[in-house]
């Protein structure tokens, strides 16, 4: 049975309410990772709502020798926070001729934290001339501050080959380096190509360049579409444009919903501005608990301003155990010495 016939039969089974049969048929019809059948598979699993039943169906199809099922199985196992099993499934898919080199690299890097092995697979994907390899490898290297030039080169090569997602990743890299004028055209190019995930960083970039109206528009769109980083970026915008109380709400959402650790330090600073001392203290302590190294000096200064300088030496000791940046440690030591002078 051809791919199109399998997909058509799967759709009929789905209409009839037989999700397991539909899923098995879609898996047999799935030939390319980014085709329409792939979307149907993962939409079906998401809408099914019974991940265990979906997993059993995919496992059975994989055991029957379907390499696509091993790839789908890996996706599900990643969602279930079982990355080692996902990696094993991907290797089974590769052994059966499935091109999953980039996905193996991604699982190694993002789920297992093994960047050295991940890079082996990214390089192999380049050798295999995988059309997504330049972008994915470039995005991987962009997380290493010492290899940004390599990342930039890979992303530019990807753009030259027509990869519009690479334009967004290059824009993000440049924005992270605060090269906002250079970042802006790439981010706009990515957005024009339909990559809505750049909305938050585009708004942040426009804000930095003084285009506040465009920034607010794009940041609100990012919020409406639940783009990652939207709450944090919009909070920064609000705090800088005279709306600290509204900014607090979005920083709180960034911390709670997005797991943005830096939000606690920004919340502490905003609560200080609003003279809400106990709330400021709470968020400083949250930032320290999450090992936000930039929070130590700010908190020490807050303690000094609150006539609580006696607490600074203990803060300094904790910072020294973390091997904090030497410049920050020097400032902390000065504040600690001032506290000793004030109590002697």
N, C-alpha and C positions, 0 to 999 in steps of 0.2 A: 504494500500500500504506500502511495506517495506521501510526501510531507503534507501537502495541502489536503489530501483526503483524510489523513490521520487527524489533522487539526480540525477539520470539519466534523468528523465523528466525535472528537473530544468536546466540541462546542455543543453538539446534540446531547451527549451524556450529561454535560453540565446543566443544560436546560431541564433535563429529566431529574436532576437532583443527585446524580451519582458522581460525587466529587472524586472519589478514589479512582474510578474508571477514567474520568476525564483527565485527571492528573497524569495517570499512567500513559494515556494516549498522547498528551502534550509532550511528555518527556521523550517519547519515541519520535515525535515530529521535530524536536528541537535540534537544529544543526549548528546555529551560530549564537554566541553568547549575547549578542545585542539585537537579535531579531525580534519580530513581533511575538513569536511563540514564547520567547523568554518572558516578555511582559505578562503574557497570559498565565504562565506558570506561577509567577510570584504574586500576581493579583489573586489568582485562585487560592493559593495558600494563605494569603493575608485575609481574604474574605471568609475562608473556611472557618477560621477561629479555633480550630482544634489542631494545634501544632503537632501533637503526638500522633494523631491519625495520619496527618500529612507525612510525617517522618516515616511512619511504618510503610506507607505506600511508596515513597521514594526509595527506601531501603530495599524493598522487595524488587522494585524495578532495577535497581543497581545490581543486586545479587543475580538478576537474570542476564547480566552482561551488557547493560546499556550504559555507555560512558557518559552520556548527557545526564543520566540520573545521578552519577557520582558527583558531577559538578553541582547539580541542584542540591544534593545531600550536603555538600560542603557549605553552601550558602545557608542552609537551615541550621547546621551545626554551629556556624559562626553566630547566628542570631541567638542560639541557645547557650552561648558562651562556652562552647566546647571546641576550642581551636585546634587542639592536637588531633582530635578525631576528624575535624574538617580537613586538616593537612593530609591525613591518611587517605581520605576520600579523594582529594584532588590528585594525589599521586596515583591512585587507582585509575582515575580518569585519564591521566597522562599516559599510563601504561597501555591504555586501550585506544590511544591515538587522539585524545582530546587535547586541544591547545589551551592549556590552563596555566601556562608559565607565569603570566602576570598575576593571576589570582593567587598562585602559590607565593609569589613574592609579597603580595599584599597581606596575606595571612601571616607570613613570617614577620613582616615589619610591624603591622598594626595590632595584631592579636597576640603574637608571641614575643615581640620585642627583639627578635633576632635580626638585626639590621645587616650583619655581615653576610649571613646566608641569603637574606632577601636580595642583597645586591648581586649575588651570583645569578639569581633568577632574572633580575632586571636586565643584566648584561646579556644573558642568554636570549631574552626576548628581543633585544636589539640585533643580535646575530641572526635570529630567525626572521628579522624584518617585520615583526608584529607592528601593524599600523598604529597601535596605541602605546607602543613601548617608549617612544621619545617623551611623550607627555607624562606618562606614569612614572618613569624613572626620574624625569626632571622634578616632578612634584615630590617624590621621595627625597631627592637630594636637597630640595629647598628647605627641608626641616633641619638641615645641618648648616649652622652659621659659617662653618669653615669651607663649605663647598657650594656657596651660592653662585659663583661664576660658572661652575660646571652645570648647575641647575639651569641658569639663565641660557646657556648655550643650547642645552637640550630642548628647552621650551621654545626657543626661537626657531630651531630646526623643525620642531613639530608644527609650529605656526606656518612655516614656509611650505609644509606638506598639506596644509589645509585643515589642521586640527584646531578647531575653534575653542575647544575646552582648554587647550594650552594657552590661549590668549588670556583666559581668566586666571589661570595659575600663574602666569607671568605677571599679570596685574597685581595679584595678591602678594607675590614675592616683592615686587617693587614698593607696594604700599607698606609692607612690613618694614622695609628699609627706609620708610618715610620719603621715598622718591615719588611723591604724589603726582607731579606733572608728567613723569614718565609712565606712571601706572594708569592714569586716566584713560588714554585711548585704547589700551588693551582691554580694560574692564568694559568700556563701552562696546568694543567689538564683540566681546563674549556675550554681553547682554543682547545685542542686536541679533546674535546667532541663536538666541533662545536659552542661554544658560542663566536661569534666574537665580542660581545659587550665589552669583556675584553681587546681588543687590546690596547686601549689608556692607561689604568692603567698598563698593562703589559709593554708597552714601557717606561712608567714613572719609573716603578720599575727597569727595566734593566738599565736605565740611572743612577738611584741612586746607583746601584751596580757596575757601571763602564763599563758595556757591551754596549758601545755606538753604535756599529755596529748593534746589535740585536735591540736596542732601536729605532734607526732610521728606520730600516726595518719595525718594527711593528707599529710605529707611522705613517709612510707613508701609510701603509695598512689601518690604522684606518681613516686617512684622506680620502682615496679613497672610503672607505665604509661609510663615513659620520657618524662615531661612535661618540656618545655624549662625549664631553670633548677632542676630538682629537686636535682641534686647540690650546687649552690652553696647553696641554701636549707637543705638538710639539714646541710651542713657548718657553716653558721652556727649552727644549732640545737645541733649536737653540741659545737662549741667553747664555746658559752655554758652548756652543761649538764655540763661536766666530762669530756668525752671527746675530748681534743685529738688523740690518735693516730688514732682513727676519723675525726675531722674531716679530718685530712690526706688520707686515702684519697679522701674525697669531693671535696675541693678539687682533688686531682690529676685526678680524673675530670672535674670541671667544666672544668679547663684543657684537658685532652687531648680529651675527647669533645664538649664543648659550646663550646669556643673562648672561655671566659670569662676575659678578660684580668685582671680584678680578683682572680681566684683566686690569682695568683702573689704579690701583696702579702700576702694573708691567709695563704698558706702560709709566707711569710717570717716573719711575726709568730708563727705557731704554732711554727715550728722554733726561733725565739728562745726561746719559752716552754719548749720541750723541751731547750734548751741544745744544739741541733744547729747549731752555728755555720756550718759549711760549706754545709749545706743552706739555711740562711737566706740566706746570701750569694748562693747560686745563684739563688734565687727573687727576691731583690731585683733582681738583674741582668736576669732574665727580664722582670720588671715594667717596668724601664727600657727594655729593648729594644722592648717593646710600647707604649712611651710612656704608661704609666700615671702621670699627673702627680702623683697623690697619693703615689707611692712615694718621691719625692726626699727629702722631709724625714725620713721614717722611715729611709731608708737612711743619710742623713747622721748621724742620731743613733746608728744601729747602728755605723757606722764609728767614731764618737767613743767609744762604749762598748767597742769592740774595740781601742782604742789604735791606730786607723788614721786618725786625724784628718787626716793629711797628704794623704789622698785626697779630702777634702771640697772644696777649691777647684776641682778639675777637675769634680766633680759640679755645683758651683754654675755653672760656665761652661756646661755642657751644659744646665742648667735655664734659664739666661738666653737661650740660643739658641732654646729652645722657647717663650719668652714665657710662663713659668709665672705663676700667680696671684701678685700682689704680696705678699700676706701670707706665702705659702710662701717666696718669694724673700727676704723680710726675715729669716725664721727661718733659712734656709740661710746667708745672709750672716753672721748672728750666730755660727752654728756654725763657719763658715770663719774668722771673726776669732778665735774661741777657739782654733782649731787653730793659727793663726799665733802667738798668744801662747804656746801650749804648746811651740812649736818654736823660739821666739826666745831 
